[in-house]
Every structure is written in C-alpha cells, then in structure tokens.
Amino acid sequence: MTPSINKPVSDDLKEKFLSILSKNGITDDVEDITITEPPELQGEHMATATVYVTVKFKDQAKKQKNLFVKKFTENPMHTKMVKQMKVMEKETSFFTEFLPFANQFYKEHTG
C-alpha cells in the first residue's frame, strides 16, 4: 500500500484556512495545519485532487478538525486541457440552447 503524502502548508494557505475557520466561528489558537494526500483518492477525478486538511489546536483539550478538500490538479498541461474543455462546453451550450431560442424568438417577433 502506498503511504499518504504530507505536504507543507504555505503561510498564505494557512491564512486562508484560518480565515475559513474564523468565518465559521472557530477562533481558537491553531498549533499546526497539515495537508495529506491519501493515495487511494489521487487521480480519481478529471480536474481535481482530493486532500485532507488537519487543523491541530494549541489547546490539547480541543479536538483537531479534519477537513475534506477538493483542489485543482497541479499538472499545468492537465489544467490547460480542462480549461479548454470548459470553453468547448460553453460554446456547445451556446449553439444547442441559446441559438435555437434566439432563432425562435426572431421568427415570432418578425412575423
């Protein structure tokens, strides 16, 4: 079995997580935040990866928080491909949904 991968958390990312906790009424002092990439969930989705974020508090009486987070893949080529697919999806919806509606509207109002 492949072990989980723990990644360091940047200061900017720590601030983001602290902000999320604060917005949800959790203002306790945080000792450590770790991100774990469980091997059983890597590569499960087309454009995202799954990670666990563990928040440990300075007060040992407080139970740590384990968050389940979806993040975009770190592969730049894959991210570019997914963005292009989204553009194609929007273009397809334009031609299959909006354009027929616009044509029908035109016919009804031009007599």
Secondary structure in CASP SS format (residue, H / E / C, confidence):
PFRMAT SS
TARGET T0000
AUTHOR 0000-0000-0000
METHOD secondary structure of the structure
MODEL  1
M C 1.00
T C 1.00
P C 1.00
S C 1.00
I E 1.00
N E 1.00
K E 1.00
P C 1.00
V C 1.00
S C 1.00
D H 1.00
D H 1.00
L H 1.00
K H 1.00
E H 1.00
K H 1.00
F H 1.00
L H 1.00
S H 1.00
I H 1.00
L H 1.00
S H 1.00
K H 1.00
N C 1.00
G C 1.00
I C 1.00
T C 1.00
D C 1.00
D C 1.00
V E 1.00
E E 1.00
D E 1.00
I E 1.00
T E 1.00
I E 1.00
T E 1.00
E E 1.00
P C 1.00
P H 1.00
E H 1.00
L H 1.00
Q C 1.00
G C 1.00
E C 1.00
H C 1.00
M C 1.00
A C 1.00
T E 1.00
A E 1.00
T E 1.00
V E 1.00
Y E 1.00
V E 1.00
T E 1.00
V E 1.00
K E 1.00
F E 1.00
K C 1.00
D C 1.00
Q C 1.00
A C 1.00
K C 1.00
K C 1.00
Q C 1.00
K E 1.00
N E 1.00
L E 1.00
F E 1.00
V E 1.00
K E 1.00
K E 1.00
F E 1.00
T C 1.00
E C 1.00
N C 1.00
P H 1.00
M H 1.00
H H 1.00
T H 1.00
K H 1.00
M H 1.00
V H 1.00
K H 1.00
Q H 1.00
M H 1.00
K H 1.00
V H 1.00
M H 1.00
E H 1.00
K H 1.00
E H 1.00
T H 1.00
S H 1.00
F H 1.00
F H 1.00
T H 1.00
E H 1.00
F H 1.00
L H 1.00
P H 1.00
F H 1.00
A H 1.00
N H 1.00
Q H 1.00
F H 1.00
Y H 1.00
K H 1.00
E H 1.00
H H 1.00
T H 1.00
G C 1.00
END
